Amino acid sequence: MKKLNYKIIPLGLIIILTAFYACKKVLDKTPVGVLPGASLANKTGVDGLLIGAYSILDGYYQGQPHTNYGSGISNWTYGGVGADDAYKGSTTDDQGPDLPLLEQHVGLNLNNSYLVSKWQVCYAGIQRANSVIIEVPLVTDGSEAGAIGQNAIAEARFLRGVYHFELAKVWRNVPYVDETVSFVAGNYNVGNPGPIWDKIEADFAFAMTVLPKTQSQAGRVNYYAAEAFLAKAYLYDHQYAKALPLLTDCINNGTTASGAKYSLEPYNNNFNASTKNGPESVFAAQMTANDGSGGQNDNGGDVLNFPGGGTYTGCCGFYVPSYHLANAFKVDASGLPMFQIDAATGFPTYDDVNLKNDHGLGSGDAFTPTTEAVDSRLDWTMGRRGIPYLDWGLCAGETWTRGDLVPYTPKKNSFYNAAKASTTDNFGGWASNQGSANNYNIIRFADVILWRAECEVETNALSAAEADVNMVRTRAADPTGWVHTYVDNANPSKGTTSTPAANYNVGLYTGQFTANGQAYARAAVMVERQLEFGMEGHRFFDLQRHDALYGGPSGTGYMAGVLTAYYKADNRIDNPVLKKAQFTAGRDELYPIPLDEIDKEAGKLVQNPKY
């Protein structure tokens, strides 16, 4: 199926739209000027508006204010660096102080440029979605009559739900803006009295009732993607009984927009531009390269996040996996995660001692990778010294990082040497070959399976939850999907052997959920998400929604406890940025609403607690 290239309209169509509808204003200009009207009141105009609404899914639009690094859909800053997945990879920051402060959770500037950018981009996406909803009834030539117009509105309401969801994750208490709200004098004049999950759910529910189960283009939302997002919203709203049947339907019957049955494909296919839009992709932000857009349509929000040195890049190393995340991949003799809390230290057992690594070693120093048993997903999640780094060669560990804070490098957003010409682009005129065509999977099928496991834990169906966790672990246990050694270390293009690159051991649970009870099962599902989705920007929000402060099942102060233990364990190394970190319960589970936005709304917006 043809992929929906919704970042920028293809050249031929852009000429038509520019000539007849001035649609470059929709796609290329600041979105606050995008309004529907009579000149767009036909199918071509509606399609252009809808593509414009899809286009912001990557978290970037041309000419946006502030930095695009903080607004990317991957949420690497808030979901990764702000939690225990990753570090901001150096002690200095050429982006200014805003990024380290997101990691430390102290002294946050209330107009932090990263947060301002995220807020503005999400509301730009909402405005574009609302423009579609307003425009469809204005079309009188019949081209948007019946199911065609309803489908356009359903796609727009789905996108509106996604953008509001992004806002709700970061700030929780945000204005809900639908098509009845006017944008006047630079603001909406809408308050934020509390959570908006019910309104997000209503948008997804409407989309689900209208959308077809397949689409003509792989990038468009279908029925099952809307169903998965509705279930996710219920999960964040802690309505597990409502989410459960939706997730079960997705698992049993769900298909991609192209019609492929949802399934777990080889793990690394999810992070490879050459295999994107596969059967595990429930809904993805589509990224393209070499499309004539000058790098505007690739994953520019992640352009800082390649290794700081190494084979193909000297920039930028801003997003590096933490020791804590690496340690989480340790396994016991049965190949199960070591997530039980050590009473003496307060750390998960896996974090008592760091995995053997090359911290402090130079490029000429001898190093042999650890023989400790680890989960196979470790070496698809991060680069480690002596382990094959895709098809680029053996990772050089700490010498590939921005400084000497950590020996691990990001991997999931990296591209393959063999595919560099076809899957990379220059970004912003300075980042050579760092704009990648790797999609970002906003939801993948493993999410759906593990969300069902969560719901089953919370409804005390513990054996069913264990079976779902084992479904995900079975893929990780399959040796054909592991990282393997090179045939020739000096020439990775010769391919790989059948020999595992490390001591991988992934076991299945065999009744522990029922035997040990609900609390054990809940922790096991959480650590499975930590392993499965490491460095994908979810960790902060998983911890947040589990905290009882916001209705979660894990007790008030749960998130603060996890991150405080992380900071304490991390003090074993000399990380001057994280040494200053302090997580304040009741405040830092959310980020501060940008002060400029509060000022614009003239008293309508209320700041989040304790900021």
GIZIVEN-V901986 format. One record per residue. N is the residue number from 1. RES is the residue in one letter. OMEGA is omega in whole degrees, -180 to 180 (NA if undefined). BURIAL is # if it has 24 or more other C-alpha atoms within 12 Angstrom, else .. D_LAST is the distance of its C-alpha to the last C-alpha in Angstrom with 1 decimal. Layout:
N|RES|OMEGA|BURIAL|D_LAST, N|RES|OMEGA|BURIAL|D_LAST
//
This chain:
1|M|177|.|48.3, 2|K|177|.|47.0, 3|K|175|#|43.3, 4|L|177|#|41.2, 5|N|-172|#|40.3, 6|Y|178|#|37.4, 7|K|180|#|35.8, 8|I|-177|#|38.3, 9|I|178|#|41.4, 10|P|-169|.|44.7, 11|L|-178|.|46.6, 12|G|-179|.|49.3, 13|L|-180|.|47.0, 14|I|178|#|44.7, 15|I|180|.|47.8, 16|I|-177|.|48.8, 17|L|179|#|45.4, 18|T|-177|#|45.0, 19|A|-171|.|48.4, 20|F|-172|.|48.2, 21|Y|-177|#|44.6, 22|A|-172|#|42.6, 23|C|173|#|40.5, 24|K|176|#|39.2, 25|K|180|#|36.7, 26|V|-169|#|35.5, 27|L|-169|#|35.3, 28|D|-178|#|34.8, 29|K|179|.|33.0, 30|T|-171|#|29.5, 31|P|-179|#|29.0, 32|V|178|#|27.9, 33|G|-176|.|31.6, 34|V|179|#|32.9, 35|L|177|#|34.4, 36|P|178|#|37.3, 37|G|-174|#|40.5, 38|A|-177|.|44.3, 39|S|180|#|44.9, 40|L|-171|#|43.1, 41|A|171|#|44.7, 42|N|-174|#|46.7, 43|K|-180|#|46.3, 44|T|179|#|45.8, 45|G|179|#|43.1, 46|V|179|#|41.2, 47|D|178|#|41.6, 48|G|177|#|40.2, 49|L|-178|#|37.1, 50|L|176|#|36.7, 51|I|176|#|37.1, 52|G|178|#|34.5, 53|A|176|#|32.1, 54|Y|-168|#|33.0, 55|S|-177|#|32.6, 56|I|179|#|28.9, 57|L|179|#|28.7, 58|D|179|#|28.7, 59|G|-175|#|25.4, 60|Y|167|#|27.2, 61|Y|-175|#|29.2, 62|Q|178|#|31.2, 63|G|-179|.|29.6, 64|Q|179|#|26.0, 65|P|177|#|23.5, 66|H|-173|#|21.6, 67|T|174|#|22.5, 68|N|-177|#|24.1, 69|Y|-179|#|23.4, 70|G|-174|#|19.9, 71|S|-179|#|21.2, 72|G|-176|#|24.1, 73|I|-180|#|24.8, 74|S|179|#|25.1, 75|N|-178|#|21.3, 76|W|180|#|22.4, 77|T|-174|#|19.2, 78|Y|-175|#|16.8, 79|G|-177|#|19.5, 80|G|-179|#|21.4, 81|V|179|#|19.9, 82|G|180|#|16.5, 83|A|-177|#|18.7, 84|D|178|#|22.0, 85|D|-165|#|24.4, 86|A|172|#|24.3, 87|Y|160|#|23.5, 88|K|-155|#|22.8, 89|G|174|#|26.4, 90|S|178|#|26.7, 91|T|176|#|25.5, 92|T|-175|.|25.3, 93|D|180|.|24.1, 94|D|173|.|26.0, 95|Q|-176|.|23.1, 96|G|-173|.|21.0, 97|P|-169|#|18.0, 98|D|-178|#|15.9, 99|L|177|#|17.6, 100|P|-179|#|17.6, 101|L|175|#|13.9, 102|L|178|#|13.7, 103|E|-174|#|16.2, 104|Q|-177|#|14.7, 105|H|174|#|11.1, 106|V|176|#|10.4, 107|G|-178|#|9.9, 108|L|171|#|8.9, 109|N|-178|#|9.9, 110|L|170|#|8.1, 111|N|176|#|11.8, 112|N|-172|#|12.8, 113|S|178|#|16.4, 114|Y|-179|#|16.7, 115|L|178|#|13.9, 116|V|-179|#|15.4, 117|S|180|#|18.7, 118|K|180|#|18.1, 119|W|-174|#|16.8, 120|Q|-180|#|19.8, 121|V|179|#|22.4, 122|C|179|#|21.7, 123|Y|172|#|22.0, 124|A|177|#|25.1, 125|G|178|#|26.6, 126|I|-180|#|26.0, 127|Q|179|#|27.6, 128|R|178|#|30.5, 129|A|179|#|31.0, 130|N|179|#|31.0, 131|S|177|#|33.6, 132|V|-177|#|35.9, 133|I|178|#|35.7, 134|I|-172|#|36.5, 135|E|-173|#|39.3, 136|V|179|#|41.3, 137|P|180|#|42.7, 138|L|-178|#|43.7, 139|V|-175|#|46.1, 140|T|-178|.|49.6, 141|D|178|.|51.9, 142|G|-176|.|51.5, 143|S|177|.|49.8, 144|E|-179|#|46.7, 145|A|171|.|48.6, 146|G|-173|.|48.3, 147|A|-178|.|46.8, 148|I|180|.|46.0, 149|G|179|#|43.7, 150|Q|177|#|42.1, 151|N|179|#|41.5, 152|A|179|#|39.8, 153|I|-180|#|37.5, 154|A|177|#|36.9, 155|E|-180|#|35.9, 156|A|179|#|33.6, 157|R|175|#|31.9, 158|F|-179|#|31.6, 159|L|176|#|29.9, 160|R|177|#|27.6, 161|G|180|#|26.7, 162|V|-178|#|26.1, 163|Y|176|#|23.7, 164|H|178|#|21.7, 165|F|178|#|21.8, 166|E|178|#|20.3, 167|L|-177|#|17.4, 168|A|177|#|17.0, 169|K|-174|#|17.1, 170|V|-173|#|14.3, 171|W|-178|#|11.9, 172|R|-175|#|14.1, 173|N|-175|#|13.3, 174|V|176|#|15.1, 175|P|171|#|18.0, 176|Y|-175|#|21.4, 177|V|176|#|23.8, 178|D|-173|#|27.5, 179|E|179|#|30.7, 180|T|-177|.|30.8, 181|V|-179|.|27.7, 182|S|176|.|28.6, 183|F|-173|#|26.8, 184|V|175|.|27.4, 185|A|173|.|26.6, 186|G|177|.|24.1, 187|N|-177|#|22.0, 188|Y|-176|#|22.6, 189|N|178|.|21.4, 190|V|-179|#|20.3, 191|G|180|#|17.5, 192|N|-174|#|15.5, 193|P|-179|.|16.3, 194|G|-178|.|16.1, 195|P|-177|#|17.7, 196|I|-177|#|20.6, 197|W|-178|#|22.7, 198|D|-180|#|25.7, 199|K|175|#|25.8, 200|I|179|#|25.6, 201|E|-180|#|28.3, 202|A|177|#|30.4, 203|D|180|#|30.4, 204|F|-180|#|31.5, 205|A|177|#|34.0, 206|F|-179|#|35.6, 207|A|-178|#|35.9, 208|M|-178|#|37.5, 209|T|-173|#|40.1, 210|V|-169|#|41.2, 211|L|176|#|41.0, 212|P|180|#|44.0, 213|K|171|#|44.2, 214|T|179|#|45.2, 215|Q|-180|#|44.5, 216|S|-178|.|46.7, 217|Q|-172|.|44.0, 218|A|-177|#|42.1, 219|G|-178|#|38.7, 220|R|178|#|38.7, 221|V|174|#|37.0, 222|N|-178|#|39.5, 223|Y|-173|#|39.7, 224|Y|175|#|38.8, 225|A|177|#|35.7, 226|A|179|#|34.4, 227|E|179|#|35.4, 228|A|178|#|33.5, 229|F|177|#|30.3, 230|L|177|#|30.7, 231|A|178|#|31.2, 232|K|178|#|28.0, 233|A|176|#|26.1, 234|Y|179|#|27.7, 235|L|178|#|26.8, 236|Y|178|#|23.1, 237|D|177|#|23.7, 238|H|174|#|25.6, 239|Q|-171|#|28.8, 240|Y|-179|#|31.0, 241|A|177|#|34.3, 242|K|-179|#|33.8, 243|A|-170|#|32.8, 244|L|-179|#|35.8, 245|P|178|#|38.7, 246|L|-180|#|37.1, 247|L|178|#|36.6, 248|T|177|#|40.1, 249|D|177|.|41.5, 250|C|-178|#|39.8, 251|I|-175|#|41.3, 252|N|-169|.|44.7, 253|N|-170|.|45.2, 254|G|176|#|42.5, 255|T|172|#|43.5, 256|T|177|#|42.0, 257|A|179|#|42.3, 258|S|175|#|45.5, 259|G|179|#|46.9, 260|A|178|#|46.6, 261|K|176|#|46.1, 262|Y|176|#|42.7, 263|S|176|#|43.4, 264|L|179|#|42.1, 265|E|176|#|43.6, 266|P|-167|#|43.8, 267|Y|-174|#|40.3, 268|N|174|#|40.2, 269|N|-180|#|41.4, 270|N|-175|#|37.9, 271|F|-176|#|36.9, 272|N|-177|#|40.1, 273|A|-178|#|40.6, 274|S|-178|#|44.2, 275|T|-177|.|43.6, 276|K|-177|#|40.6, 277|N|178|#|40.7, 278|G|-174|#|42.6, 279|P|177|#|42.9, 280|E|-176|#|39.6, 281|S|178|#|37.6, 282|V|173|#|36.3, 283|F|-174|#|34.3, 284|A|167|#|33.5, 285|A|-174|#|32.1, 286|Q|179|#|35.4, 287|M|179|#|35.8, 288|T|178|#|38.9, 289|A|179|#|40.4, 290|N|-177|#|43.4, 291|D|-180|#|43.3, 292|G|-177|.|43.7, 293|S|-179|#|40.1, 294|G|177|#|39.6, 295|G|-178|#|37.0, 296|Q|-172|#|34.8, 297|N|178|#|35.4, 298|D|-176|#|34.8, 299|N|-177|#|31.8, 300|G|178|#|30.4, 301|G|-180|#|26.8, 302|D|-171|#|28.1, 303|V|177|#|30.3, 304|L|-161|#|28.5, 305|N|173|#|29.1, 306|F|177|#|32.7, 307|P|-178|#|34.2, 308|G|176|#|33.8, 309|G|176|#|37.6, 310|G|-168|#|40.6, 311|T|-168|#|43.2, 312|Y|-174|#|41.7, 313|T|171|#|38.7, 314|G|-175|#|37.3, 315|C|9|#|33.8, 316|C|175|#|31.1, 317|G|-178|#|30.1, 318|F|-173|#|26.3, 319|Y|-175|#|26.1, 320|V|-178|#|28.1, 321|P|-179|#|28.5, 322|S|171|#|27.4, 323|Y|-178|#|29.8, 324|H|180|#|28.2, 325|L|178|#|28.9, 326|A|-178|#|32.4, 327|N|-179|#|33.1, 328|A|-179|#|32.2, 329|F|173|#|35.4, 330|K|178|#|37.6, 331|V|176|#|39.9, 332|D|-176|.|42.2, 333|A|179|.|46.0, 334|S|-179|.|45.7, 335|G|-180|#|43.4, 336|L|180|#|40.5, 337|P|-178|#|36.9, 338|M|-171|#|36.1, 339|F|-180|#|32.9, 340|Q|-176|#|33.7, 341|I|175|.|31.5, 342|D|-176|.|33.4, 343|A|-177|.|33.2, 344|A|-175|.|33.7, 345|T|-174|.|31.0, 346|G|179|.|28.5, 347|F|165|#|28.8, 348|P|-177|#|30.5, 349|T|-178|#|34.1, 350|Y|-173|#|34.0, 351|D|179|#|31.5, 352|D|-179|#|33.6, 353|V|180|#|35.5, 354|N|169|#|34.8, 355|L|175|#|37.3, 356|K|-176|#|39.9, 357|N|-175|#|38.8, 358|D|180|#|39.8, 359|H|178|#|36.9, 360|G|180|.|38.4, 361|L|175|.|41.6, 362|G|-177|.|43.0, 363|S|-179|.|44.7, 364|G|-179|.|48.1, 365|D|179|.|47.3, 366|A|178|.|48.8, 367|F|175|.|46.5, 368|T|-179|.|47.4, 369|P|-179|#|44.7, 370|T|174|.|44.1, 371|T|177|.|46.4, 372|E|179|#|43.8, 373|A|-178|#|43.7, 374|V|173|#|40.7, 375|D|-175|#|39.6, 376|S|-178|#|41.1, 377|R|178|#|37.9, 378|L|-172|#|36.7, 379|D|164|#|38.9, 380|W|-177|#|38.0, 381|T|-176|#|34.3, 382|M|174|#|34.5, 383|G|176|#|37.2, 384|R|-178|#|38.7, 385|R|177|#|41.4, 386|G|-179|#|44.9, 387|I|179|#|43.9, 388|P|178|#|44.8, 389|Y|-173|#|42.1, 390|L|178|#|43.2, 391|D|-178|#|46.3, 392|W|-176|#|45.3, 393|G|178|#|46.7, 394|L|178|#|45.6, 395|C|179|#|42.0, 396|A|173|#|41.9, 397|G|-171|#|38.7, 398|E|179|#|36.7, 399|T|175|#|38.7, 400|W|-178|#|37.3, 401|T|-177|#|33.7, 402|R|-180|#|31.8, 403|G|180|#|32.1, 404|D|-179|#|33.2, 405|L|-168|#|30.1, 406|V|-177|#|31.4, 407|P|-174|#|34.7, 408|Y|-179|#|33.7, 409|T|178|#|33.4, 410|P|-176|#|32.1, 411|K|-171|#|34.9, 412|K|-180|#|34.0, 413|N|-179|#|33.3, 414|S|-176|#|36.4, 415|F|-178|#|39.7, 416|Y|178|#|43.3, 417|N|-176|#|45.6, 418|A|-177|.|48.4, 419|A|-174|#|46.3, 420|K|-175|#|44.6, 421|A|-174|.|46.7, 422|S|-173|.|46.0, 423|T|178|#|42.4, 424|T|-176|#|40.7, 425|D|171|#|40.0, 426|N|-180|#|38.8, 427|F|173|#|35.2, 428|G|178|#|34.2, 429|G|-177|.|37.4, 430|W|-173|.|36.4, 431|A|-176|#|35.8, 432|S|176|#|39.4, 433|N|178|#|39.8, 434|Q|170|#|36.2, 435|G|-173|#|35.6, 436|S|176|#|36.7, 437|A|175|#|38.1, 438|N|172|#|36.5, 439|N|166|#|35.0, 440|Y|179|#|31.6, 441|N|179|#|32.3, 442|I|170|#|29.4, 443|I|170|#|31.3, 444|R|-170|#|34.4, 445|F|177|#|36.8, 446|A|173|#|35.7, 447|D|-175|#|32.3, 448|V|-179|#|34.4, 449|I|-178|#|36.5, 450|L|172|#|33.7, 451|W|177|#|31.7, 452|R|177|#|34.9, 453|A|176|#|35.1, 454|E|-179|#|31.7, 455|C|180|#|32.9, 456|E|175|#|36.1, 457|V|-176|#|34.4, 458|E|174|#|32.4, 459|T|175|#|35.6, 460|N|171|#|37.5, 461|A|-167|#|39.8, 462|L|179|#|39.5, 463|S|177|#|42.6, 464|A|178|#|41.7, 465|A|179|#|38.3, 466|E|179|#|40.2, 467|A|179|#|42.6, 468|D|176|#|39.8, 469|V|179|#|38.2, 470|N|177|#|41.7, 471|M|179|#|42.2, 472|V|-178|#|39.5, 473|R|179|#|40.7, 474|T|176|#|44.3, 475|R|-179|#|43.5, 476|A|-179|#|41.9, 477|A|-177|#|45.1, 478|D|-176|#|47.5, 479|P|-179|#|48.9, 480|T|-180|.|49.6, 481|G|-180|#|45.9, 482|W|169|#|45.2, 483|V|-179|#|45.0, 484|H|180|#|48.6, 485|T|176|#|50.2, 486|Y|169|#|51.7, 487|V|-179|.|55.4, 488|D|-178|.|55.3, 489|N|-178|#|52.4, 490|A|-178|.|53.7, 491|N|-177|.|53.9, 492|P|-179|#|51.2, 493|S|177|.|52.7, 494|K|175|.|55.5, 495|G|-175|.|53.1, 496|T|177|#|52.3, 497|T|173|.|54.3, 498|S|-179|.|54.0, 499|T|178|.|52.8, 500|P|-178|#|49.2, 501|A|-180|#|47.2, 502|A|-180|#|45.9, 503|N|-178|#|46.5, 504|Y|179|#|44.9, 505|N|-179|#|45.1, 506|V|179|#|43.4, 507|G|177|#|44.5, 508|L|174|#|44.1, 509|Y|-176|#|43.1, 510|T|177|.|46.1, 511|G|-177|.|45.1, 512|Q|-178|#|42.2, 513|F|-179|#|39.8, 514|T|-177|#|42.1, 515|A|-174|.|43.4, 516|N|172|.|40.0, 517|G|-170|.|38.2, 518|Q|-178|#|35.0, 519|A|177|#|32.5, 520|Y|-178|#|34.5, 521|A|180|#|34.9, 522|R|180|#|31.2, 523|A|180|#|30.5, 524|A|178|#|33.5, 525|V|180|#|32.2, 526|M|-179|#|28.8, 527|V|177|#|30.5, 528|E|175|#|32.8, 529|R|178|#|30.0, 530|Q|-179|#|28.7, 531|L|-174|#|32.2, 532|E|-171|#|33.1, 533|F|178|#|29.9, 534|G|179|#|28.9, 535|M|176|#|27.6, 536|E|171|#|27.3, 537|G|-177|#|23.5, 538|H|-165|#|23.3, 539|R|-180|#|22.4, 540|F|-174|#|18.6, 541|F|174|#|19.1, 542|D|177|#|22.0, 543|L|-178|#|20.1, 544|Q|-174|#|17.3, 545|R|176|#|19.9, 546|H|-178|#|21.8, 547|D|-179|#|19.1, 548|A|176|.|20.1, 549|L|-180|.|16.6, 550|Y|174|#|17.3, 551|G|-177|.|21.0, 552|G|-172|#|22.3, 553|P|-168|#|25.3, 554|S|175|#|24.3, 555|G|177|.|22.6, 556|T|-177|.|19.2, 557|G|-179|#|17.7, 558|Y|-177|#|20.1, 559|M|179|#|17.9, 560|A|179|#|16.4, 561|G|179|#|20.0, 562|V|-175|#|21.4, 563|L|175|#|19.1, 564|T|176|#|19.4, 565|A|177|#|23.1, 566|Y|179|#|23.1, 567|Y|-179|#|21.6, 568|K|180|#|24.2, 569|A|-177|#|27.0, 570|D|178|#|26.1, 571|N|174|.|26.7, 572|R|177|.|30.3, 573|I|-177|#|30.1, 574|D|178|.|29.1, 575|N|-174|#|26.0, 576|P|178|#|24.2, 577|V|-176|#|21.2, 578|L|177|#|20.6, 579|K|-180|#|21.5, 580|K|-174|.|18.2, 581|A|176|#|16.3, 582|Q|-179|#|14.3, 583|F|-179|#|13.0, 584|T|179|#|10.8, 585|A|-179|#|12.1, 586|G|176|.|10.3, 587|R|-166|#|7.2, 588|D|171|#|9.0, 589|E|176|#|11.7, 590|L|175|#|9.9, 591|Y|-179|#|8.8, 592|P|174|#|6.4, 593|I|-178|#|8.8, 594|P|-177|#|10.5, 595|L|178|#|10.2, 596|D|180|#|14.0, 597|E|176|#|14.4, 598|I|180|#|12.5, 599|D|-180|.|14.8, 600|K|-173|.|17.8, 601|E|169|#|17.6, 602|A|174|.|17.9, 603|G|-180|.|15.9, 604|K|-177|.|16.6, 605|L|177|#|13.3, 606|V|-179|#|10.4, 607|Q|176|#|6.8, 608|N|-172|#|6.2, 609|P|170|.|5.7, 610|K|174|.|3.8, 611|Y|NA|#|0.0
//
